[in-house]
Amino acid sequence: MSALFPALAAPSDRPALRVGPDTLTYAELARAAGALAGRLDGAERVAVWATPTARTAVAVVAALLAGVPAVPLNPRTGERELAHILGDSAPGLVLAGAEDELPGGLAALPRVDVELTGPEAPPAAPVDPEATALVVYTSGTTGPPKGVLLSRRAVAASLDALAEAWSWTADDVLVHALPLFHVHGLVLGILGPLRRGGEVRHLGGFSVDGVARELGDGGGTMLFGVPTMYHRLADALDADDRLTDALAGARLLVSGSAALPVHDHERIAAATGRTVVERYGMSETLMNTSVRPGGEPRPGTVGTPLAGVDLRLVDEDGSVLAELDGETVGEVQVRGPNLFSGYLNRPDATAAAFDGDWFRTGDMAVREADGGVRLVGRKATDLIKSGGYKIGAGEIENALLDHPGVREAAVTGEPDPDLGERIVAWVVPQDGEKPPAEAELADHVAGLLAPHKRPRVVRYLDALPRNDMGKVLKKALPTA
């Protein structure tokens, strides 16, 4: 365990984490997690009811102390998906807060209530770096969710690469309100600060006031969020000087899990003088790339590969693309110590996910002259082949969001007898009673990008369907 979290091997009274009303020092966290770890001996895997509480952090740290893989469970998971995850991962126990009401699907599992106190525990025994630390289930957009096996080696390598890129140290105080069943909130947002020996303050639930309080008077130095959160912060800046000062005073603002619209980048930078750093990762790879703080603002890019990560773009015929022209689209493939060990119980899916030792991400991107990566969408849903061009949905979405009459936008392709596919824009207007005209939006996109990238059809919605991390669920868009 000390290899992952040195600050827990030599615990002190330094603050480790605060979630809502609960605060733990490193000494208190070591005792609480150590006591719980002693109750997990012999378990092959344990499920963690991953609410946004200190008990979730204690449960995951305890599993890591015990060398037992933890399976974080989304409390909002439906009955069928929960049954699949439990059947696939076969946990021997479920760890939860005493106050948590668990669904019937967990009734057959022995339950261990997580406490925030405990006696002194003996030092943890060394654990193989290749041993599984976490089993994180994918969103299941192309079938039942798959269990991603993340080793201790992958967790450590990714967090250390981020520390190098972001100059992340024990002096940093991280503020966030991300879900704790996902890589972003749990690995980066909880395990990241603990590996550095710093402090994390989880808001419990996102609020503009909470961000302003913890980054401002609370002395927070870093903020992690998703685009939905930054959009709400950008909306509040004009009327909230306290928030403006808090964001301006932060050392690092990081957005991930989906692309941050250029318009929100620009609004935050104009009001605070601070740019939001984007990075790129997924459950199977943890973090691959990041924009480096302090560089020239480049909204729309996710930066260059992190230390230890190799990245390439591959064409549909399997050939490696060498172009650094910002236009040639290819699938992102990566390799490095950050990669997962495979899918639980799915050797077929694991084999299909790799091209030799390169992981096929399914993400489409272009590379700039300096090697920077600009994502343009998912291969399955965001690559549109229209009139002989390969077009990424992401750049059209950003162009639409630059129109003052557009609040939200998503872009898809649909069959067209002439073009092969035509570009369809799904727009949530700022004013539902007076949406911008279809021709106006098409001309707007054509003027910013190129005529062949203009939407041929515009459909108006009251809201876009999104998942818990704020990603648009394009397959949930209504059929025409």
PyMOL commands that set and color helices and strands:
alter all, ss='L'
color gray80, all
select helices_A, chain A and resi 6-9+26-37+54-66+79-89+104-106+152-166+183-196+208-215+227-239+241-249+262-272+347-352+393-401+438-448+451-453+474-476
alter helices_A, ss='H'
color red, helices_A
select strands_A, chain A and resi 15-19+22-25+46-49+70-73+93-97+111-114+132-137+147-151+173-176+199-202+222-225+252-255+277-282+286-290+304-305+310-314+320-321+330-335+342-343+354-355+358-367+373-378+383-386+389-392+406-416+420-429+457-460
alter strands_A, ss='S'
color yellow, strands_A
deselect
rebuild
show_as cartoon
